[in-house]
């Protein structure tokens, strides 16, 4: 299969294979003969840097419960990048307070690790530090911690709760990507974040960092929110419909990835970019209407959305990333606007054959394209079925919706007077959504029918 982002840094395994593991020596033996500035004790390999030791690798077969604080009279102050990758013999780990830094991917793939306590000498958890620690249930973070790096706990599928320390002020993108059991954040002592109604926000509640996997049904994102951070709702499998308000301009990478119960996403005008993998693996998503403000759909945005049977792309859309609609096996036709100037590799019309580890063209798929357009070029280059149309999607598919705006405003006013503000807002949004979907469906079918 061609290179995909497909969930997460599978390069971790390759990294593990690239390490030159130390030979077998008596465990924890000091004063061993070794190259200058390097020490091996049979379990760990250390490097002497600036008067202290950094652990650079670990024998993946060793059973480890504790990291030593000293070796040969030198303190162990750092755990290096990739040092414990794929060490399956670690179930609980005590890190000494001599350690001041934990490197990138340092414990990635330690699938037996259930509990870890990080000393208060550590102020930052680096990118990917504990990703794919699938058995990890308990993490004790120090009060001194200020930042959690990208992918730090991604795919820690057994992690249920995180207590955020007082000093924490930065959670980097996708820190908790695909944490299928993460249901709660204790933010009581943390001034920078707040956990409310199953969603972790910044204190001002303008950014969504991570939702609880217990969030369910219809999810109305508050009008105060201006940013959905990457991975924010990933693996929230109980969501059925999501309503994204006008104030949001970007839907972050992997924002709703692996939301298997998500059937529809109502995206208001205002969003300009849908980042990579935003709705990847949403296997129940049936149709999507992209607002006219969107100019870019990132790579793999709707990849493996196997129930997706219709996608309305607006005029004004300029870029469609590679594998954007890969393996959307229920979608047999797409209308590509003339405004599109860039279409990535395998964006449409390809399905994945996991047994053969390759992609193949979907012979039942066809494209509706414009003459002298990027869509036509793509269809020809990939030998896909296509028809040429020079009708305006903008006028056909969206003018009807605009014409109904006055009616929707009146309905909204009536509902607002008859119900509480919050309930009215949600009801009006749902009614507006239903009307737009009906009008869009009629326009979409009309375009398709006129081409036959």
Secondary structure, 3 states (H helix, E strand, C coil): CCCCCCCCCCHHHHHHHHCCCCCCCCCCCCCCCCCCCEEECCCEEEEEECCEEEEEEECCCCCEEECCCEECCEEEEEECCCCCCCCCCEEEEECCCCCCEECCCCCCCCCCCCEEECCCCCCEECCCCCCCCCCCCEEECCCCCCEECCCCCCCCCCCCEEECCCCCCEECCCCCCCCCCCCEEECCCCCCEEEECCEEEECCCCEEEEECCCCCEEEECCCCCCEECCCCCCCCCCEEEEEECCCCCEECCCCCCCCCCCCEEEECCCCCEECCCCCCCCCCCCEEECCCCCCEECCCCCCCCCCCCEEECCCCCCEECCCCCCCCCCCCEEECCCCCCEECCCCCCEEEECCCCEEEECCCCEEEECCCCHHHHHHHHCCCEEEECCCCHHHHHHHHHHHCHHHHHHHHHHHHHHCCHHHHHHHHHHHHHHHHHHHHHHHHHHHHHHHC
